[in-house]
């Protein structure tokens, strides 16, 4: 048996959520409404600021299942290049180097995500990983039915999927590595011998420090800058995104007050 390395996708391997880039591509091709896209943009902002939640992840899963119901598999496959155009520039180079070091040491590398299995496999293929593990949707006669096809690869579902893949590939999980940013992935992290917290949320950081896990932290984008960038994307949607963009601009304005106060304080100190 050999060891392996398992990487969460959103906020671990890439900055932000992959779902939003799928949503934008689907909207451009008429597979998603403007209101649905605006809702997913807002969900992405909350994810960036607060991390994942059980209710939020389950709701996102259901929205995606509903959105693709009746759609041909081939039509979604044709969105791949547009989705990658949004996702690939957001890959964290620090995590990618870590993954390649595992491969060079003889450990196969996998993406494990609550996103679709198709997204996991596509990213794994493009990044030259050894495989992807994601949530499967039922397909009949080449068309998505809108129903799940197997467990949701979230929380315990990720650990279950990792055990299945490890058994199939001859991987010893006790010698393996896992990387994630979120408390929701504690089952995934605890199933391996070498868990690593990447840009962890508050609860995961607490657990990682208490248990002596390695912590990688390099995402230093300011909160108000991240909100402003995504708010600009919502504003471009128009219509359904107008209200959200206005609310986000107000939040940015309020968030900027401490920074302006800090600049005045430094000026006074220099004087």
N, C-alpha and C positions, 0 to 999 in steps of 0.2 A: 504493500500500500504506500501511497505517496500523500503528501500534504497538498492543500489547495488554498486559494485566496478568493474570497467572496466580497464583492463591492456593491453596496447600495448605489442607486443611480442618482436620485434627486437630492441636491444639497450635499452629496458626498463625492460622487464622480463629476457631477456638473453643478454649476451655480443655478439655483432656482429649480423649477419644475419642468420636466419634459412635456407634461400634459398641455401646457399653454402653447407650445410650439405645434403640437398636433392640432390643437383647437384653431389656431390661426390658419393653418393649411386647410383644415376642413371647412372653415368659414369661406375662404377664398374660392373653394370649389363647390359651394352650395350645400355642404353636408351639415352645416351648423348655422343657426340663426345668429343675428347680431346680439340679441339678448343673452343667448347661451354663452357666446364668447365673452361678453362683458362680465357675466357671472363667474366664468372661469378665471378671467383676469383678476377679479377681486379675490377669489379663492387662492390664487397664486400669491398675491400680495400677503394675505394672512399667513400662508405657508412660509413665505420668506421671513416674515417677522416673528412668528410664533412656533414654527415647526408643525409637524403633522398632528392630527387628532383622529381618534377612532371614527367619530361621526363624520368629520370632513372627508376622510379617505373613503369611507363607505359611500358617502353621497357622490363623490367624484366618480367612483367606480360605476355607480348606477347611472349617472349622467352619460358616461361614455358608452355603456351598454345600450342605453336608450338611443343615443345618437347614431350608433352604427347599425342598429336593427334594420334589416332589409337592404343593407349595402353590400355590394359584391366585394369579396376579399381583394380582387384585382384592383378595384378602384382605390382602396386604402393603400395598397402596395405602391400605387403610383404617386402617393403623397410623400413617399419616403425621402426623396431628394429635398423637398421643401422643409420637412421636419428637421432633417440633418443640418440644413443651412442655418437654422436657428439654434440647434443644440450644440453642434461641434465647437463654435467659438466660445462656448461656456464651459468646456471641459477644463477641470483644474489640472494644470500641468504637474503639480506636486503629486497628485493622486495617480495620474497616468504613469509617472516615473516609478512610483511605488509598485504599480501593477506589473510593469515590464521587468522590474528587478525580481519579482516573484517568478515570472516566466523564465528568466535567465537562470534562476536557481533551480529550475525543474518543477516548479509548482504551477499547475494549470490555474487560470484566472477566469472567474465568472462574474457577470452582472446579475444581481438578485434584486428585483424591484416589484413594487405593487402595480407599476405601469403594465401595459400589455406585453404579452410574450413576444409579439411581433417587434415591439420597440426594443425589448431586451436583446433579441437576436440580431436586429439591425445594428444596434450600437456595438454589440460584441463583434460582429463581422467587420465593421468599419474600423474599429480600434484594434483589430487583430487579437482579441481575447479568445478564450477557448470555448465560450458558450454563454448563453443568456437564459435566465429563468424569470418568467413573469406570469401575469394573470392571463389565463386562456379564456377565450370567448367561443361559444358554440358556433359551428359552421355546418350548414346543410346545403348541398348542391352549390357550393361556392359562394354562399351568401350568409352573412352573420344573422343569427336569429334574435340577438339581444339578450340571450341567456348565458350565464357563466358555464364554463366547461372545466370544472375542477375547482380546487380551493383558491380563495383570494390570498395572494402571496403578500400578506400583511400581518404583522405581529407573529403569532404562532405559525401562521401559514408559510412565512418565509423559512422558519426553522425546519418545518416539515418538508418543504421543497428541497432545502439543502441536504437533508438526510437522504432523500430519495436520489438526488443527483450523486451524492457521495457514494452511496451503495452501488449505483450503476457504473461509476467511474473508478471505483477502487480507491477512494480518498479517505484518509484517516482524519476525521474532523478534530480529534484531540490534538493533532499537530498542525491544524490549519489556522488561517487568519480570516478575520471578518472586519469590515470597515463600514461604519454608519455614523450619521449625524444625530439620530433621533432616539429618544426614550422608547418609542414604539418598536424599535428594532432590538431591544434588549434580548428577546428570545433568539434572534439571529446571532447576536454577539456572544451569548452565553453557550451556544452550541459548539463553539470552537475553543481551541486552547489558547489562541492569541487574539483577543478582541482589541480593536483600535477605534477610538472615538475621533471623528473628523468634524471640525467646526461644531462641536456638540451643543445641543440645546441645554437649558439649565439643569434639567433632571438627569440627563445622560452624563453631563460633566460631573455632577455630584456623585453618581454611581462610579464613574471611571476613576475619580480621585480616591474614593473610599476603597476601591478594590485594586488600585495600583495599575490600572490599564494605561497604555500609551495614549496620549492625546496629540492630535495634529491640529493646529489652528493657524489658518492663513487667510481666512475671509475677513478682511478689514474694511469692507465698504461701509460707509456711514449710513445710518438708517434713513435719514432724510434723502440722501442721494438715491438709494435704492427705490424709495417710494416715488421720487420724482421721475425716474426712468420709466417705471411701469405705468405711472400716471400718464406720461406722454404717449405710451402705447395705447392706453384706453381712449385718450382723446382722439387718436387717429381713427378709432373704430367709429366714433360719432354716435348719434342717436342714443342707443341703450347705454353707451358708456359715458355720456355727457355728465350725468349726475355724479357718477363715481369719480370722474376726473376732477370736478369741482371740489368734492369732499376731500380728495387726496391733496389737492393744492392747498387747501386750508390746513390740513395736517402738516404738510411740509412747512407752511408759514409758521405754525406754532412750534414745530420742532426746531426751526432755525433760531428761535429767540435765545436759547442758552449760548449758541455759538456767537451771536452778535454781542452778547453781554461779555463773553470771554475776550473778545477782541478789544472792547473798551477797557477791560480790566488790565490787559497787558499794556495798552497805551498809557494808562495812568501810571502803571508801575515804572515804565521807561522814563516818564517825565520826572 
